[in-house]
Amino acid sequence: MEKLYSIQEVSQILGMSKDTLRYYDRIGIVSPFRKDNRYRRYSRDDLIDLMNIQIMQYADFTLDEIKGKLGFRKMDIIDSAYCEEVASFLDAKNAEMRKKINHLEKVSELLNLAAETLRDFNNESDQGLAEFVRDLYKDIRGNEPGISKEGCDYHQD
């Protein structure tokens, strides 16, 4: 017989609060087995689902997205059209995540450049830093109106 875990055990194993586990049960994301005494008993699959939820939340998925798009493991019959819809959704989320990663790498580069500029501060390095900031801002904000060189108190030689 499969081992079932109490809410206390799951809370300790996964580092999740019991209130969070109760909330997930209430909204139907993870619905553990209940004995006659109404105590929640979590299976190994429930623990895996909870780990997936934590990972998806870390990746900026909302609970609605998780519930709506990633609940196919609980389906009796898995529809290929639904699977394609979920796959397309995951592709879009992955593209969004890759864009964020790219921006974060540029922010990391900015932090390194700012530290280098401060260690050997001169007008040329300051200008280079300002230019990098403007380019990064335009990249992150897309086609939104930016700040011109003159509008951000551009330094003159």
CYANA upper distance limits for C-alpha pairs under 8 A (distance plus 0.5 A):
  2 GLU  CA     43 SER  CA      7.88
  3 LYS  CA     43 SER  CA      7.22
  3 LYS  CA     44 ARG  CA      8.00
  4 LEU  CA     41 ARG  CA      5.96
  4 LEU  CA     42 TYR  CA      5.73
  4 LEU  CA     43 SER  CA      5.43
  4 LEU  CA     44 ARG  CA      7.78
  5 TYR  CA      9 GLU  CA      6.36
  5 TYR  CA     10 VAL  CA      6.79
  5 TYR  CA     41 ARG  CA      5.80
  5 TYR  CA     42 TYR  CA      5.34
  5 TYR  CA     43 SER  CA      6.93
  6 SER  CA     10 VAL  CA      6.77
  6 SER  CA     39 TYR  CA      8.25
  6 SER  CA     40 ARG  CA      6.82
  6 SER  CA     41 ARG  CA      5.63
  6 SER  CA     42 TYR  CA      6.85
  7 ILE  CA     11 SER  CA      6.48
  7 ILE  CA     18 LYS  CA      6.92
  7 ILE  CA     21 LEU  CA      7.93
  7 ILE  CA     40 ARG  CA      6.83
  7 ILE  CA     41 ARG  CA      7.36
  7 ILE  CA     42 TYR  CA      7.76
  8 GLN  CA     12 GLN  CA      6.80
  8 GLN  CA     18 LYS  CA      7.45
  9 GLU  CA     13 ILE  CA      6.50
 10 VAL  CA     14 LEU  CA      6.40
 10 VAL  CA     15 GLY  CA      8.27
 10 VAL  CA     16 MET  CA      8.05
 10 VAL  CA     42 TYR  CA      7.98
 10 VAL  CA     47 LEU  CA      7.81
 11 SER  CA     15 GLY  CA      5.85
 11 SER  CA     16 MET  CA      5.31
 11 SER  CA     17 SER  CA      6.10
 11 SER  CA     18 LYS  CA      6.36
 11 SER  CA     21 LEU  CA      8.24
 12 GLN  CA     16 MET  CA      7.57
 14 LEU  CA     51 MET  CA      7.93
 16 MET  CA     20 THR  CA      7.11
 16 MET  CA     21 LEU  CA      7.62
 17 SER  CA     21 LEU  CA      7.02
 18 LYS  CA     22 ARG  CA      6.64
 19 ASP  CA     23 TYR  CA      6.58
 20 THR  CA     24 TYR  CA      6.68
 21 LEU  CA     25 ASP  CA      6.81
 22 ARG  CA     26 ARG  CA      6.64
 23 TYR  CA     27 ILE  CA      6.74
 24 TYR  CA     28 GLY  CA      6.47
 24 TYR  CA     29 ILE  CA      5.72
 24 TYR  CA     30 VAL  CA      6.12
 24 TYR  CA     31 SER  CA      7.96
 25 ASP  CA     29 ILE  CA      6.67
 25 ASP  CA     30 VAL  CA      5.71
 25 ASP  CA     31 SER  CA      5.31
 25 ASP  CA     32 PRO  CA      7.63
 26 ARG  CA     31 SER  CA      8.39
 28 GLY  CA     67 LYS  CA      8.24
 29 ILE  CA     66 ILE  CA      8.33
 29 ILE  CA     67 LYS  CA      6.09
 29 ILE  CA     71 GLY  CA      8.07
 30 VAL  CA     46 ASP  CA      7.05
 30 VAL  CA     49 ASP  CA      7.63
 30 VAL  CA     50 LEU  CA      7.76
 31 SER  CA     46 ASP  CA      8.33
 32 PRO  CA     40 ARG  CA      6.20
 32 PRO  CA     41 ARG  CA      6.07
 32 PRO  CA     42 TYR  CA      5.47
 32 PRO  CA     43 SER  CA      7.65
 32 PRO  CA     46 ASP  CA      7.29
 33 PHE  CA     40 ARG  CA      6.37
 33 PHE  CA     41 ARG  CA      5.63
 33 PHE  CA     42 TYR  CA      6.82
 33 PHE  CA     43 SER  CA      8.25
 34 ARG  CA     38 ARG  CA      5.60
 34 ARG  CA     39 TYR  CA      5.96
 34 ARG  CA     40 ARG  CA      5.35
 34 ARG  CA     41 ARG  CA      6.32
 35 LYS  CA     39 TYR  CA      6.55
 35 LYS  CA     40 ARG  CA      7.74
 35 LYS  CA     41 ARG  CA      7.99
 42 TYR  CA     46 ASP  CA      6.15
 42 TYR  CA     47 LEU  CA      7.39
 43 SER  CA     47 LEU  CA      6.98
 44 ARG  CA     48 ILE  CA      6.86
 45 ASP  CA     49 ASP  CA      6.64
 46 ASP  CA     50 LEU  CA      6.65
 47 LEU  CA     51 MET  CA      6.69
 48 ILE  CA     52 ASN  CA      6.69
 49 ASP  CA     53 ILE  CA      6.68
 50 LEU  CA     54 GLN  CA      6.79
 51 MET  CA     55 ILE  CA      6.76
 52 ASN  CA     56 MET  CA      6.52
 53 ILE  CA     57 GLN  CA      6.53
 53 ILE  CA     66 ILE  CA      7.52
 54 GLN  CA     58 TYR  CA      6.64
 55 ILE  CA     59 ALA  CA      6.81
 56 MET  CA     60 ASP  CA      6.96
 56 MET  CA     61 PHE  CA      5.84
 56 MET  CA     66 ILE  CA      7.78
 57 GLN  CA     61 PHE  CA      5.43
 57 GLN  CA     62 THR  CA      6.93
 57 GLN  CA     63 LEU  CA      8.00
 59 ALA  CA     97 MET  CA      8.19
 61 PHE  CA     65 GLU  CA      6.58
 61 PHE  CA     66 ILE  CA      7.00
 62 THR  CA     66 ILE  CA      6.73
 63 LEU  CA     67 LYS  CA      6.48
 64 ASP  CA     68 GLY  CA      6.32
 65 GLU  CA     69 LYS  CA      6.10
 65 GLU  CA     70 LEU  CA      7.90
 66 ILE  CA     70 LEU  CA      5.62
 66 ILE  CA     71 GLY  CA      7.58
 67 LYS  CA     71 GLY  CA      6.09
 69 LYS  CA     86 VAL  CA      6.29
 69 LYS  CA     89 PHE  CA      8.44
 70 LEU  CA     86 VAL  CA      7.99
 71 GLY  CA     75 MET  CA      7.81
 72 PHE  CA     78 ILE  CA      7.35
 78 ILE  CA     82 TYR  CA      7.93
 78 ILE  CA     83 CYS  CA      7.84
 79 ASP  CA     83 CYS  CA      6.82
 80 SER  CA     84 GLU  CA      6.68
 81 ALA  CA     85 GLU  CA      6.71
 82 TYR  CA     86 VAL  CA      6.69
 83 CYS  CA     87 ALA  CA      6.53
 84 GLU  CA     88 SER  CA      6.59
 85 GLU  CA     89 PHE  CA      6.70
 86 VAL  CA     90 LEU  CA      6.62
 87 ALA  CA     91 ASP  CA      6.63
 88 SER  CA     92 ALA  CA      6.75
 89 PHE  CA     93 LYS  CA      6.72
 90 LEU  CA     94 ASN  CA      6.47
 91 ASP  CA     95 ALA  CA      6.70
 92 ALA  CA     96 GLU  CA      6.73
 93 LYS  CA     97 MET  CA      6.58
 94 ASN  CA     98 ARG  CA      6.57
 95 ALA  CA     99 LYS  CA      6.76
 96 GLU  CA    100 LYS  CA      6.88
 97 MET  CA    101 ILE  CA      6.65
 98 ARG  CA    102 ASN  CA      6.64
 99 LYS  CA    103 HIS  CA      6.78
100 LYS  CA    104 LEU  CA      6.55
101 ILE  CA    105 GLU  CA      6.60
102 ASN  CA    106 LYS  CA      6.89
103 HIS  CA    107 VAL  CA      6.71
103 HIS  CA    140 ILE  CA      7.21
104 LEU  CA    108 SER  CA      6.61
105 GLU  CA    109 GLU  CA      6.72
106 LYS  CA    110 LEU  CA      6.63
106 LYS  CA    136 LEU  CA      7.62
107 VAL  CA    111 LEU  CA      6.73
107 VAL  CA    136 LEU  CA      8.28
108 SER  CA    112 ASN  CA      6.83
109 GLU  CA    113 LEU  CA      6.62
110 LEU  CA    114 ALA  CA      6.48
110 LEU  CA    129 LEU  CA      8.23
110 LEU  CA    132 PHE  CA      7.73
110 LEU  CA    133 VAL  CA      7.80
111 LEU  CA    115 ALA  CA      6.67
112 ASN  CA    116 GLU  CA      6.69
113 LEU  CA    117 THR  CA      6.50
113 LEU  CA    129 LEU  CA      7.24
114 ALA  CA    118 LEU  CA      6.67
114 ALA  CA    129 LEU  CA      7.07
115 ALA  CA    119 ARG  CA      6.75
116 GLU  CA    120 ASP  CA      6.84
117 THR  CA    121 PHE  CA      5.60
117 THR  CA    122 ASN  CA      8.03
117 THR  CA    125 SER  CA      6.14
117 THR  CA    126 ASP  CA      6.94
117 THR  CA    129 LEU  CA      7.80
120 ASP  CA    125 SER  CA      8.39
121 PHE  CA    125 SER  CA      6.96
121 PHE  CA    126 ASP  CA      7.39
122 ASN  CA    126 ASP  CA      6.65
123 ASN  CA    127 GLN  CA      6.61
123 ASN  CA    157 ASP  CA      7.80
124 GLU  CA    128 GLY  CA      6.74
125 SER  CA    129 LEU  CA      6.67
126 ASP  CA    130 ALA  CA      6.70
127 GLN  CA    131 GLU  CA      6.67
127 GLN  CA    155 HIS  CA      7.46
128 GLY  CA    132 PHE  CA      6.69
129 LEU  CA    133 VAL  CA      6.71
130 ALA  CA    134 ARG  CA      6.82
131 GLU  CA    135 ASP  CA      6.73
132 PHE  CA    136 LEU  CA      6.54
133 VAL  CA    137 TYR  CA      6.49
134 ARG  CA    138 LYS  CA      6.72
134 ARG  CA    147 ILE  CA      8.09
135 ASP  CA    139 ASP  CA      6.64
136 LEU  CA    140 ILE  CA      6.60
137 TYR  CA    141 ARG  CA      6.46
137 TYR  CA    146 GLY  CA      8.19
138 LYS  CA    142 GLY  CA      6.21
138 LYS  CA    143 ASN  CA      7.78
138 LYS  CA    144 GLU  CA      8.19
138 LYS  CA    146 GLY  CA      6.87
147 ILE  CA    151 GLY  CA      6.18
147 ILE  CA    152 CYS  CA      6.91
148 SER  CA    152 CYS  CA      7.05
149 LYS  CA    153 ASP  CA      7.58
149 LYS  CA    154 TYR  CA      5.88
150 GLU  CA    154 TYR  CA      5.84
